[in-house]
Amino acid sequence: MDPTAALLTGYYLYTASFSSLGSISGPQSDGCFGVLTTVIETITEAFARTYTSAGSTDCEEAVFLDETAGSLGAGAAALGATLADFDDAVRPHCERLGRNLGTARQFRAIIERDSNKAMVASPTFDESQFRLHAERRRDDVDKALDTLSKTVDVTNLRAFAEATTLRLEQQTSDTNDNTLN
């Protein structure tokens, strides 16, 4: 997907989000506007830094995914925690979970990408480095779930994380199984 089109799509979604939040009454809506603003600022800065500099390395691509997919995940989790009126002590753990889960899911999508699907990602990347970075994010997801499990039921979140992200050993096993066939 063209970076300009992706950014414009993001602006459209951002505007739609603000419109939707305007229909919510109550003190939670104020916190939601701040979350959306932070997410769009982080993503815009990531796009500006990535697409205005001379080229991008694999490491920078990983940081780009942390700042885009990770910010979207953190923002979604923060919005959910705010609207659910979670305690201020719990919200940062929700954001950490969302950030790491969003990034891990995006790494999986890139590694297993279908060339017919649009995606904002470099056409070339160091797959072994992406797999390692994805595994670190997946480990961070587990840590965040463990922390959250002390205050909320994370059964469904844990199942979602397992279903949408791959472990490095699963990826290696799948690769080895395919090699044998």
C-alpha positions, -999 to 999 in steps of 0.1 A, spaced: 0 0 0 12 35 -9 24 53 23 4 84 14 -28 64 9 -22 46 42 -17 78 60 -48 94 45 -68 63 54 -55 67 89 -67 103 90 -101 93 78 -103 66 106 -90 91 131 -118 116 121 -144 89 123 -131 79 158 -134 115 170 -170 117 156 -179 84 174 -164 95 206 -184 128 204 -215 107 209 -203 92 242 -213 111 273 -195 109 306 -161 115 320 -144 86 301 -148 104 267 -123 131 278 -96 106 283 -104 89 250 -97 121 230 -62 123 245 -55 87 236 -65 92 200 -44 124 198 -13 106 211 -18 76 188 -21 98 156 9 119 166 31 89 172 21 73 139 24 105 119 59 110 134 69 74 124 57 79 88 75 112 86 107 99 99 106 67 78 95 82 45 114 115 45 148 100 54 172 84 29 162 47 30 153 24 59 172 -5 75 157 -36 88 161 -24 123 144 9 115 115 -12 99 111 -30 133 110 3 151 85 16 125 62 -13 133 65 -7 170 55 29 165 26 22 141 10 -12 148 22 -9 184 7 25 189 -26 14 174 -27 -16 197 -18 5 227 -44 31 218 -71 4 213 -63 -11 247 -61 23 264 -95 32 249 -110 -1 261 -96 4 296 -108 40 297 -143 32 285 -145 2 309 -134 26 337 -104 5 347 -84 17 376 -54 41 367 -30 14 380 -43 -12 355 -44 10 324 -6 11 317 -6 -27 318 -35 -27 293 -15 -4 270 16 -25 273 -4 -56 263 -20 -37 234 13 -23 221 31 -56 222 2 -76 208 -3 -51 180 33 -53 170 36 -91 173 5 -95 152 19 -72 125 52 -91 124 33 -123 119 13 -107 91 45 -95 74 63 -128 78 33 -148 65 23 -121 40 2 -128 10 17 -108 -19 -18 -100 -31 -27 -81 1 -19 -45 6 4 -38 35 26 -9 47 59 -27 50 92 -28 32 92 -54 4 125 -67 17 134 -74 53 156 -96 73 132 -124 83 154 -138 110 156 -104 127 118 -99 123 112 -133 139 134 -125 169 117 -91 173 83 -107 171 93 -133 197 104 -105 221 71 -87 216 52 -120 222 72 -126 254 62 -90 265 25 -99 257 28 -129 281 43 -107 308 16 -81 305 -11 -108 306 5 -123 337 4 -89 354 -31 -81 343 -43 -116 354 -39 -104 390 -67 -79 387 -88 -90 357 -98 -121 339 -75 -125 309 -87 -159 296 -101 -145 264 -72 -122 258 -47 -150 263 -66 -171 238 -67 -142 213 -29 -137 217 -22 -174 211 -44 -175 180 -30 -143 164 7 -145 172 32 -173 166 59 -185 188 94 -188 174 94 -225 180 60 -228 162 74 -209 132 105 -231 131 84 -262 135 61 -251 107 91 -243 85 106 -277 92 74 -295 85 71 -278 52 107 -286 43 100 -324 48 70 -324 25 
